[in-house]
Amino acid sequence: MRQHFCDWLYQSRVEKGMSRRELARKSGVSPYMISRYEEECTPKIQLIIKFAKIFNESPDFMFNLIYPG
């Protein structure tokens, strides 16, 4: 089963022991938006790149979660 970005974001945040507030601070968005991204929304490209850096993943990996193909 293919992992979706929202599932990956939640699991990665929890594995790193980060709260939504901490991830929000590191990425420059509100905790509310982090919860939206974990539930259903797709972030803008600039934020995807920030998440890749925060979680030490390649941007290509991140884009593949969002735009499988």
ABEGO torsion letter per residue (X at the ends): XBBBAAAAAAAAAAAAGBBAAAAAAAAGBBAAAAAAAAAABBBBAAAAAAAAAAAGBBAAAAAAAABBX
